[in-house]
Amino acid sequence: MASEKENHVVNGEDEEEEEKMEQFFALLRNFREARNRRKHELIQGEQEEISKKKKKKKNKISKLGDDGEKSSWVPSFEWEDFTAEIEFRRPSIIFPPSFNNKQEEKKQEDDGLDLNLTLSPASS
């Protein structure tokens, strides 16, 4: 009789362990399924982004022309475009005469040395 109780207790413990193992493996399956679902969601998201980029690129190409080339419109200019008088909103900047005089004074002060470089034939 003692052996029957022990067998029954052992069998009860085995059943508990089996239930725990089944729960554990069920958790593992659920984790894997969740991981795979998330992976597929990410892959689909990336594929959608790529397809959106391709659509944008196709739209840009279709704006350029049917063949993906730029439109055939070429700007044309007439000679009058370049010869017309241009009117500025503000007068152009002209240095005051005092500025020009200061530069001439500096040239005169440096008379001690001739800083102008000239090419002359070498004297032999």
N, CA, C and O atoms as a GROMACS GRO file, in nm:
protein
  496
    1MET      N    1   0.078  -0.117   0.000
    1MET     CA    2   0.000   0.000   0.000
    1MET      C    3   0.083   0.126   0.000
    1MET      O    4   0.048   0.226  -0.063
    2ALA      N    5   0.190   0.121   0.069
    2ALA     CA    6   0.278   0.235   0.074
    2ALA      C    7   0.333   0.264  -0.064
    2ALA      O    8   0.351   0.379  -0.103
    3SER      N    9   0.360   0.158  -0.139
    3SER     CA   10   0.413   0.178  -0.272
    3SER      C   11   0.308   0.238  -0.364
    3SER      O   12   0.343   0.315  -0.454
    4GLU      N   13   0.181   0.206  -0.346
    4GLU     CA   14   0.076   0.266  -0.426
    4GLU      C   15   0.065   0.414  -0.400
    4GLU      O   16   0.047   0.493  -0.492
    5LYS      N   17   0.076   0.454  -0.271
    5LYS     CA   18   0.070   0.597  -0.236
    5LYS      C   19   0.189   0.669  -0.295
    5LYS      O   20   0.176   0.780  -0.348
    6GLU      N   21   0.305   0.605  -0.286
    6GLU     CA   22   0.424   0.668  -0.342
    6GLU      C   23   0.410   0.682  -0.494
    6GLU      O   24   0.445   0.786  -0.550
    7ASN      N   25   0.360   0.580  -0.560
    7ASN     CA   26   0.339   0.586  -0.704
    7ASN      C   27   0.238   0.696  -0.738
    7ASN      O   28   0.255   0.770  -0.834
    8HIS      N   29   0.134   0.704  -0.659
    8HIS     CA   30   0.032   0.804  -0.683
    8HIS      C   31   0.089   0.944  -0.664
    8HIS      O   32   0.061   1.034  -0.743
    9VAL      N   33   0.170   0.964  -0.559
    9VAL     CA   34   0.234   1.093  -0.533
    9VAL      C   35   0.332   1.123  -0.644
    9VAL      O   36   0.338   1.236  -0.693
   10VAL      N   37   0.408   1.022  -0.683
   10VAL     CA   38   0.504   1.042  -0.791
   10VAL      C   39   0.429   1.075  -0.919
   10VAL      O   40   0.470   1.165  -0.993
   11ASN      N   41   0.322   1.006  -0.947
   11ASN     CA   42   0.243   1.033  -1.065
   11ASN      C   43   0.182   1.173  -1.058
   11ASN      O   44   0.175   1.242  -1.160
   12GLY      N   45   0.139   1.216  -0.942
   12GLY     CA   46   0.084   1.349  -0.924
   12GLY      C   47   0.190   1.455  -0.947
   12GLY      O   48   0.164   1.558  -1.009
   13GLU      N   49   0.310   1.429  -0.897
   13GLU     CA   50   0.421   1.523  -0.918
   13GLU      C   51   0.459   1.527  -1.066
   13GLU      O   52   0.489   1.633  -1.120
   14ASP      N   53   0.457   1.410  -1.131
   14ASP     CA   54   0.490   1.405  -1.273
   14ASP      C   55   0.387   1.485  -1.354
   14ASP      O   56   0.423   1.558  -1.447
   15GLU      N   57   0.261   1.471  -1.317
   15GLU     CA   58   0.157   1.544  -1.388
   15GLU      C   59   0.176   1.695  -1.370
   15GLU      O   60   0.157   1.772  -1.464
   16GLU      N   61   0.212   1.736  -1.250
   16GLU     CA   62   0.236   1.880  -1.224
   16GLU      C   63   0.355   1.929  -1.307
   16GLU      O   64   0.350   2.037  -1.366
   17GLU      N   65   0.461   1.848  -1.309
   17GLU     CA   66   0.578   1.886  -1.386
   17GLU      C   67   0.544   1.892  -1.535
   17GLU      O   68   0.590   1.982  -1.605
   18GLU      N   69   0.465   1.797  -1.584
   18GLU     CA   70   0.426   1.796  -1.723
   18GLU      C   71   0.342   1.920  -1.756
   18GLU      O   72   0.360   1.980  -1.862
   19GLU      N   73   0.252   1.958  -1.666
   19GLU     CA   74   0.172   2.078  -1.687
   19GLU      C   75   0.260   2.202  -1.692
   19GLU      O   76   0.241   2.291  -1.775
   20LYS      N   77   0.357   2.208  -1.600
   20LYS     CA   78   0.450   2.322  -1.599
   20LYS      C   79   0.531   2.325  -1.729
   20LYS      O   80   0.553   2.432  -1.786
   21MET      N   81   0.575   2.209  -1.775
   21MET     CA   82   0.653   2.204  -1.899
   21MET      C   83   0.566   2.247  -2.018
   21MET      O   84   0.611   2.320  -2.105
   22GLU      N   85   0.440   2.201  -2.019
   22GLU     CA   86   0.350   2.241  -2.127
   22GLU      C   87   0.328   2.392  -2.126
   22GLU      O   88   0.324   2.455  -2.232
   23GLN      N   89   0.312   2.448  -2.007
   23GLN     CA   90   0.296   2.595  -1.996
   23GLN      C   91   0.421   2.666  -2.046
   23GLN      O   92   0.414   2.766  -2.118
   24PHE      N   93   0.535   2.611  -2.007
   24PHE     CA   94   0.662   2.671  -2.049
   24PHE      C   95   0.674   2.670  -2.201
   24PHE      O   96   0.708   2.771  -2.262
   25PHE      N   97   0.647   2.554  -2.264
   25PHE     CA   98   0.658   2.544  -2.408
   25PHE      C   99   0.550   2.628  -2.477
   25PHE      O  100   0.574   2.681  -2.586
   26ALA      N  101   0.434   2.642  -2.415
   26ALA     CA  102   0.330   2.729  -2.470
   26ALA      C  103   0.378   2.874  -2.468
   26ALA      O  104   0.356   2.949  -2.563
   27LEU      N  105   0.445   2.912  -2.359
   27LEU     CA  106   0.503   3.048  -2.353
   27LEU      C  107   0.607   3.068  -2.462
   27LEU      O  108   0.610   3.172  -2.528
   28LEU      N  109   0.691   2.968  -2.482
   28LEU     CA  110   0.793   2.978  -2.588
   28LEU      C  111   0.726   2.993  -2.725
   28LEU      O  112   0.768   3.076  -2.806
   29ARG      N  113   0.622   2.912  -2.752
   29ARG     CA  114   0.552   2.922  -2.881
   29ARG      C  115   0.490   3.061  -2.898
   29ARG      O  116   0.500   3.121  -3.005
   30ASN      N  117   0.427   3.111  -2.793
   30ASN     CA  118   0.366   3.245  -2.801
   30ASN      C  119   0.471   3.352  -2.826
   30ASN      O  120   0.449   3.445  -2.904
   31PHE      N  121   0.584   3.339  -2.759
   31PHE     CA  122   0.693   3.436  -2.778
   31PHE      C  123   0.742   3.432  -2.922
   31PHE      O  124   0.761   3.537  -2.984
   32ARG      N  125   0.764   3.312  -2.976
   32ARG     CA  126   0.811   3.299  -3.114
   32ARG      C  127   0.709   3.356  -3.213
   32ARG      O  128   0.745   3.425  -3.308
   33GLU      N  129   0.582   3.325  -3.190
   33GLU     CA  130   0.478   3.378  -3.278
   33GLU      C  131   0.474   3.530  -3.275
   33GLU      O  132   0.462   3.594  -3.379
   34ALA      N  133   0.485   3.588  -3.156
   34ALA     CA  134   0.485   3.734  -3.144
   34ALA      C  135   0.607   3.793  -3.214
   34ALA      O  136   0.597   3.894  -3.283
   35ARG      N  137   0.723   3.728  -3.195
   35ARG     CA  138   0.845   3.776  -3.260
   35ARG      C  139   0.832   3.770  -3.411
   35ARG      O  140   0.870   3.865  -3.480
   36ASN      N  141   0.780   3.661  -3.463
   36ASN     CA  142   0.764   3.645  -3.609
   36ASN      C  143   0.664   3.745  -3.664
   36ASN      O  144   0.684   3.801  -3.772
   37ARG      N  145   0.554   3.768  -3.590
   37ARG     CA  146   0.456   3.868  -3.634
   37ARG      C  147   0.520   4.006  -3.644
   37ARG      O  148   0.501   4.078  -3.741
   38ARG      N  149   0.597   4.041  -3.541
   38ARG     CA  150   0.663   4.173  -3.540
   38ARG      C  151   0.764   4.184  -3.654
   38ARG      O  152   0.774   4.288  -3.718
   39LYS      N  153   0.836   4.076  -3.679
   39LYS     CA  154   0.934   4.076  -3.788
   39LYS      C  155   0.865   4.099  -3.921
   39LYS      O  156   0.912   4.177  -4.004
   40HIS      N  157   0.752   4.030  -3.942
   40HIS     CA  158   0.677   4.046  -4.067
   40HIS      C  159   0.619   4.186  -4.079
   40HIS      O  160   0.615   4.242  -4.188
   41GLU      N  161   0.575   4.244  -3.968
   41GLU     CA  162   0.524   4.382  -3.970
   41GLU      C  163   0.633   4.478  -4.013
   41GLU      O  164   0.610   4.567  -4.095
   42LEU      N  165   0.753   4.461  -3.958
   42LEU     CA  166   0.865   4.548  -3.994
   42LEU      C  167   0.902   4.532  -4.141
   42LEU      O  168   0.929   4.630  -4.210
   43ILE      N  169   0.904   4.409  -4.188
   43ILE     CA  170   0.938   4.384  -4.328
   43ILE      C  171   0.834   4.449  -4.419
   43ILE      O  172   0.869   4.511  -4.519
   44GLN      N  173   0.707   4.434  -4.385
   44GLN     CA  174   0.601   4.495  -4.465
   44GLN      C  175   0.612   4.647  -4.464
   44GLN      O  176   0.591   4.713  -4.566
   45GLY      N  177   0.646   4.704  -4.346
   45GLY     CA  178   0.663   4.850  -4.336
   45GLY      C  179   0.775   4.898  -4.426
   45GLY      O  180   0.762   5.000  -4.494
   46GLU      N  181   0.886   4.825  -4.426
   46GLU     CA  182   0.998   4.862  -4.512
   46GLU      C  183   0.960   4.852  -4.660
   46GLU      O  184   0.996   4.938  -4.740
   47GLN      N  185   0.887   4.747  -4.695
   47GLN     CA  186   0.845   4.730  -4.833
   47GLN      C  187   0.750   4.841  -4.875
   47GLN      O  188   0.756   4.888  -4.989
   48GLU      N  189   0.663   4.884  -4.784
   48GLU     CA  190   0.572   4.994  -4.815
   48GLU      C  191   0.650   5.123  -4.838
   48GLU      O  192   0.619   5.200  -4.929
   49GLU      N  193   0.751   5.148  -4.753
   49GLU     CA  194   0.834   5.268  -4.770
   49GLU      C  195   0.905   5.265  -4.905
   49GLU      O  196   0.912   5.366  -4.974
   50ILE      N  197   0.958   5.150  -4.940
   50ILE     CA  198   1.029   5.138  -5.068
   50ILE      C  199   0.932   5.162  -5.184
   50ILE      O  200   0.965   5.232  -5.279
   51SER      N  201   0.812   5.106  -5.174
   51SER     CA  202   0.715   5.126  -5.282
   51SER      C  203   0.672   5.272  -5.289
   51SER      O  204   0.648   5.323  -5.399
   52LYS      N  205   0.660   5.341  -5.175
   52LYS     CA  206   0.626   5.483  -5.176
   52LYS      C  207   0.736   5.564  -5.244
   52LYS      O  208   0.707   5.654  -5.323
   53LYS      N  209   0.861   5.530  -5.213
   53LYS     CA  210   0.973   5.601  -5.276
   53LYS      C  211   0.972   5.579  -5.427
   53LYS      O  212   0.998   5.671  -5.504
   54LYS      N  213   0.942   5.456  -5.469
   54LYS     CA  214   0.937   5.427  -5.612
   54LYS      C  215   0.825   5.505  -5.678
   54LYS      O  216   0.841   5.556  -5.789
   55LYS      N  217   0.710   5.514  -5.610
   55LYS     CA  218   0.598   5.590  -5.666
   55LYS      C  219   0.634   5.737  -5.679
   55LYS      O  220   0.602   5.801  -5.780
   56LYS      N  221   0.701   5.792  -5.576
   56LYS     CA  222   0.743   5.932  -5.583
   56LYS      C  223   0.838   5.952  -5.699
   56LYS      O  224   0.828   6.051  -5.772
   57LYS      N  225   0.930   5.858  -5.715
   57LYS     CA  226   1.028   5.869  -5.824
   57LYS      C  227   0.957   5.862  -5.959
   57LYS      O  228   0.991   5.936  -6.051
   58LYS      N  229   0.858   5.773  -5.970
   58LYS     CA  230   0.782   5.762  -6.095
   58LYS      C  231   0.704   5.890  -6.121
   58LYS      O  232   0.694   5.935  -6.235
   59ASN      N  233   0.649   5.950  -6.015
   59ASN     CA  234   0.576   6.075  -6.032
   59ASN      C  235   0.668   6.185  -6.081
   59ASN      O  236   0.630   6.265  -6.167
   60LYS      N  237   0.789   6.191  -6.026
   60LYS     CA  238   0.885   6.292  -6.071
   60LYS      C  239   0.920   6.269  -6.217
   60LYS      O  240   0.928   6.365  -6.295
   61ILE      N  241   0.939   6.144  -6.255
   61ILE     CA  242   0.972   6.113  -6.393
   61ILE      C  243   0.857   6.149  -6.484
   61ILE      O  244   0.878   6.202  -6.593
   62SER      N  245   0.734   6.121  -6.441
   62SER     CA  246   0.620   6.152  -6.527
   62SER      C  247   0.603   6.302  -6.542
   62SER      O  248   0.551   6.348  -6.644
   63LYS      N  249   0.645   6.378  -6.445
   63LYS     CA  250   0.638   6.524  -6.458
   63LYS      C  251   0.740   6.572  -6.561
   63LYS      O  252   0.717   6.671  -6.630
   64LEU      N  253   0.853   6.503  -6.570
   64LEU     CA  254   0.956   6.543  -6.665
   64LEU      C  255   0.911   6.514  -6.808
   64LEU      O  256   0.936   6.595  -6.897
   65GLY      N  257   0.849   6.405  -6.829
   65GLY     CA  258   0.806   6.366  -6.964
   65GLY      C  259   0.763   6.222  -6.964
   65GLY      O  260   0.782   6.152  -6.865
   66ASP      N  261   0.705   6.178  -7.073
   66ASP     CA  262   0.656   6.042  -7.080
   66ASP      C  263   0.769   5.940  -7.078
   66ASP      O  264   0.755   5.832  -7.021
   67ASP      N  265   0.880   5.972  -7.140
   67ASP     CA  266   0.991   5.878  -7.151
   67ASP      C  267   1.091   5.893  -7.038
   67ASP      O  268   1.196   5.828  -7.040
   68GLY      N  269   1.063   5.975  -6.940
   68GLY     CA  270   1.159   5.999  -6.835
   68GLY      C  271   1.258   6.107  -6.873
   68GLY      O  272   1.353   6.134  -6.798
   69GLU      N  273   1.238   6.168  -6.987
   69GLU     CA  274   1.327   6.275  -7.031
   69GLU      C  275   1.267   6.409  -6.991
   69GLU      O  276   1.149   6.419  -6.960
   70LYS      N  277   1.350   6.508  -6.992
   70LYS     CA  278   1.302   6.642  -6.960
   70LYS      C  279   1.212   6.692  -7.073
   70LYS      O  280   1.220   6.644  -7.186
   71SER      N  281   1.129   6.786  -7.039
   71SER     CA  282   1.037   6.838  -7.141
   71SER      C  283   1.116   6.906  -7.252
   71SER      O  284   1.231   6.945  -7.234
   72SER      N  285   1.052   6.918  -7.368
   72SER     CA  286   1.121   6.971  -7.484
   72SER      C  287   1.125   7.124  -7.487
   72SER      O  288   1.182   7.180  -7.581
   73TRP      N  289   1.068   7.192  -7.392
   73TRP     CA  290   1.068   7.337  -7.390
   73TRP      C  291   1.208   7.389  -7.363
   73TRP      O  292   1.272   7.350  -7.265
   74VAL      N  293   1.253   7.475  -7.448
   74VAL     CA  294   1.385   7.534  -7.433
   74VAL      C  295   1.366   7.686  -7.429
   74VAL      O  296   1.301   7.742  -7.517
   75PRO      N  297   1.420   7.753  -7.328
   75PRO     CA  298   1.403   7.898  -7.322
   75PRO      C  299   1.475   7.964  -7.439
   75PRO      O  300   1.583   7.921  -7.481
   76SER      N  301   1.414   8.068  -7.491
   76SER     CA  302   1.478   8.140  -7.600
   76SER      C  303   1.497   8.286  -7.559
   76SER      O  304   1.413   8.344  -7.490
   77PHE      N  305   1.605   8.341  -7.601
   77PHE     CA  306   1.638   8.479  -7.569
   77PHE      C  307   1.647   8.561  -7.697
   77PHE      O  308   1.686   8.511  -7.802
   78GLU      N  309   1.611   8.684  -7.685
   78GLU     CA  310   1.622   8.777  -7.796
   78GLU      C  311   1.732   8.878  -7.764
   78GLU      O  312   1.765   8.900  -7.647
   79TRP      N  313   1.789   8.937  -7.866
   79TRP     CA  314   1.896   9.034  -7.846
   79TRP      C  315   1.848   9.149  -7.758
   79TRP      O  316   1.927   9.205  -7.681
   80GLU      N  317   1.722   9.186  -7.767
   80GLU     CA  318   1.667   9.296  -7.688
   80GLU      C  319   1.670   9.265  -7.539
   80GLU      O  320   1.674   9.356  -7.456
   81ASP      N  321   1.670   9.137  -7.504
   81ASP     CA  322   1.676   9.100  -7.363
   81ASP      C  323   1.805   9.149  -7.298
   81ASP      O  324   1.808   9.178  -7.179
   82PHE      N  325   1.912   9.158  -7.377
   82PHE     CA  326   2.042   9.195  -7.322
   82PHE      C  327   2.077   9.342  -7.345
   82PHE      O  328   2.164   9.396  -7.277
   83THR      N  329   2.011   9.406  -7.437
   83THR     CA  330   2.045   9.544  -7.467
   83THR      C  331   1.955   9.644  -7.394
   83THR      O  332   1.981   9.764  -7.399
   84ALA      N  333   1.854   9.598  -7.328
   84ALA     CA  334   1.762   9.689  -7.259
   84ALA      C  335   1.835   9.759  -7.144
   84ALA      O  336   1.924   9.702  -7.080
   85GLU      N  337   1.796   9.881  -7.119
   85GLU     CA  338   1.855   9.960  -7.010
   85GLU      C  339   1.804   9.904  -6.877
   85GLU      O  340   1.685   9.878  -6.860
   86ILE      N  341   1.895   9.886  -6.786
   86ILE     CA  342   1.858   9.832  -6.655
   86ILE      C  343   1.849   9.947  -6.557
   86ILE      O  344   1.941  10.028  -6.547
   87GLU      N  345   1.740   9.954  -6.486
   87GLU     CA  346   1.725  10.057  -6.384
   87GLU      C  347   1.736   9.992  -6.247
   87GLU      O  348   1.664   9.898  -6.216
   88PHE      N  349   1.828  10.044  -6.166
   88PHE     CA  350   1.848   9.992  -6.032
   88PHE      C  351   1.760  10.067  -5.934
   88PHE      O  352   1.729  10.185  -5.954
   89ARG      N  353   1.720  10.001  -5.830
   89ARG     CA  354   1.638  10.065  -5.727
   89ARG      C  355   1.720  10.164  -5.647
   89ARG      O  356   1.671  10.271  -5.609
   90ARG      N  357   1.843  10.129  -5.621
   90ARG     CA  358   1.933  10.217  -5.544
   90ARG      C  359   2.049  10.258  -5.637
   90ARG      O  360   2.083  10.186  -5.730
   91PRO      N  361   2.106  10.371  -5.610
   91PRO     CA  362   2.223  10.408  -5.692
   91PRO      C  363   2.339  10.314  -5.661
   91PRO      O  364   2.352  10.264  -5.550
   92SER      N  365   2.421  10.292  -5.762
   92SER     CA  366   2.535  10.203  -5.742
   92SER      C  367   2.635  10.267  -5.645
   92SER      O  368   2.642  10.389  -5.633
   93ILE      N  369   2.710  10.184  -5.579
   93ILE     CA  370   2.806  10.232  -5.480
   93ILE      C  371   2.932  10.282  -5.553
   93ILE      O  372   2.996  10.206  -5.626
   94ILE      N  373   2.963  10.405  -5.533
   94ILE     CA  374   3.086  10.464  -5.587
   94ILE      C  375   3.165  10.513  -5.467
   94ILE      O  376   3.112  10.583  -5.380
   95PHE      N  377   3.291  10.476  -5.464
   95PHE     CA  378   3.373  10.519  -5.351
   95PHE      C  379   3.387  10.669  -5.352
   95PHE      O  380   3.401  10.729  -5.459
   96PRO      N  381   3.383  10.732  -5.237
   96PRO     CA  382   3.398  10.877  -5.231
   96PRO      C  383   3.539  10.917  -5.277
   96PRO      O  384   3.632  10.837  -5.268
   97PRO      N  385   3.554  11.039  -5.324
   97PRO     CA  386   3.685  11.084  -5.373
   97PRO      C  387   3.794  11.077  -5.266
   97PRO      O  388   3.910  11.058  -5.299
   98SER      N  389   3.758  11.091  -5.140
   98SER     CA  390   3.860  11.087  -5.035
   98SER      C  391   3.925  10.949  -5.028
   98SER      O  392   4.043  10.940  -4.996
   99PHE      N  393   3.852  10.844  -5.057
   99PHE     CA  394   3.908  10.710  -5.056
   99PHE      C  395   4.011  10.695  -5.167
   99PHE      O  396   4.118  10.640  -5.145
  100ASN      N  397   3.978  10.744  -5.284
  100ASN     CA  398   4.072  10.737  -5.396
  100ASN      C  399   4.198  10.817  -5.366
  100ASN      O  400   4.308  10.774  -5.402
  101ASN      N  401   4.184  10.932  -5.300
  101ASN     CA  402   4.301  11.014  -5.267
  101ASN      C  403   4.391  10.942  -5.167
  101ASN      O  404   4.513  10.954  -5.176
  102LYS      N  405   4.334  10.871  -5.073
  102LYS     CA  406   4.415  10.799  -4.974
  102LYS      C  407   4.502  10.694  -5.042
  102LYS      O  408   4.616  10.674  -5.002
  103GLN      N  409   4.448  10.627  -5.143
  103GLN     CA  410   4.528  10.527  -5.213
  103GLN      C  411   4.642  10.593  -5.288
  103GLN      O  412   4.752  10.537  -5.292
  104GLU      N  413   4.620  10.708  -5.348
  104GLU     CA  414   4.726  10.778  -5.421
  104GLU      C  415   4.834  10.825  -5.324
  104GLU      O  416   4.952  10.821  -5.357
  105GLU      N  417   4.795  10.870  -5.205
  105GLU     CA  418   4.892  10.914  -5.106
  105GLU      C  419   4.980  10.798  -5.063
  105GLU      O  420   5.101  10.817  -5.044
  106LYS      N  421   4.924  10.682  -5.047
  106LYS     CA  422   5.002  10.565  -5.008
  106LYS      C  423   5.105  10.532  -5.116
  106LYS      O  424   5.218  10.496  -5.085
  107LYS      N  425   5.066  10.545  -5.241
  107LYS     CA  426   5.160  10.519  -5.350
  107LYS      C  427   5.276  10.617  -5.346
  107LYS      O  428   5.390  10.580  -5.370
  108GLN      N  429   5.246  10.740  -5.317
  108GLN     CA  430   5.350  10.843  -5.315
  108GLN      C  431   5.443  10.821  -5.196
  108GLN      O  432   5.563  10.848  -5.208
  109GLU      N  433   5.394  10.772  -5.083
  109GLU     CA  434   5.477  10.749  -4.966
  109GLU      C  435   5.577  10.636  -4.990
  109GLU      O  436   5.686  10.637  -4.933
  110ASP      N  437   5.543  10.541  -5.073
  110ASP     CA  438   5.629  10.427  -5.098
  110ASP      C  439   5.730  10.454  -5.209
  110ASP      O  440   5.777  10.359  -5.272
  111ASP      N  441   5.764  10.577  -5.236
  111ASP     CA  442   5.858  10.610  -5.343
  111ASP      C  443   5.998  10.559  -5.315
  111ASP      O  444   6.077  10.547  -5.408
  112GLY      N  445   6.031  10.529  -5.190
  112GLY     CA  446   6.164  10.482  -5.156
  112GLY      C  447   6.200  10.354  -5.230
  112GLY      O  448   6.315  10.338  -5.272
  113LEU      N  449   6.106  10.264  -5.248
  113LEU     CA  450   6.130  10.139  -5.318
  113LEU      C  451   6.035  10.128  -5.435
  113LEU      O  452   5.918  10.165  -5.425
  114ASP      N  453   6.086  10.077  -5.546
  114ASP     CA  454   6.002  10.054  -5.662
  114ASP      C  455   5.946   9.912  -5.651
  114ASP      O  456   6.017   9.814  -5.673
  115LEU      N  457   5.820   9.904  -5.616
  115LEU     CA  458   5.759   9.773  -5.594
  115LEU      C  459   5.695   9.718  -5.722
  115LEU      O  460   5.640   9.608  -5.719
  116ASN      N  461   5.699   9.789  -5.829
  116ASN     CA  462   5.645   9.742  -5.954
  116ASN      C  463   5.740   9.642  -6.016
  116ASN      O  464   5.859   9.671  -6.030
  117LEU      N  465   5.692   9.527  -6.052
  117LEU     CA  466   5.775   9.426  -6.115
  117LEU      C  467   5.764   9.439  -6.266
  117LEU      O  468   5.654   9.444  -6.320
  118THR      N  469   5.875   9.446  -6.331
  118THR     CA  470   5.874   9.457  -6.477
  118THR      C  471   5.970   9.353  -6.534
  118THR      O  472   6.069   9.316  -6.471
  119LEU      N  473   5.938   9.309  -6.652
  119LEU     CA  474   6.026   9.218  -6.720
  119LEU      C  475   6.118   9.299  -6.812
  119LEU      O  476   6.070   9.371  -6.900
  120SER      N  477   6.241   9.287  -6.792
  120SER     CA  478   6.337   9.358  -6.877
  120SER      C  479   6.444   9.259  -6.919
  120SER      O  480   6.471   9.162  -6.848
  121PRO      N  481   6.504   9.283  -7.033
  121PRO     CA  482   6.610   9.189  -7.077
  121PRO      C  483   6.725   9.192  -6.980
  121PRO      O  484   6.763   9.297  -6.928
  122ALA      N  485   6.780   9.077  -6.957
  122ALA     CA  486   6.893   9.063  -6.863
  122ALA      C  487   7.015   9.128  -6.924
  122ALA      O  488   7.048   9.103  -7.040
  123SER      N  489   7.082   9.210  -6.845
  123SER     CA  490   7.204   9.275  -6.896
  123SER      C  491   7.321   9.180  -6.876
  123SER      O  492   7.339   9.124  -6.768
  124SER      N  493   7.402   9.164  -6.982
  124SER     CA  494   7.514   9.072  -6.975
  124SER      C  495   7.642   9.145  -6.953
  124SER      O  496   7.748   9.083  -6.944
   0.00000   0.00000   0.00000
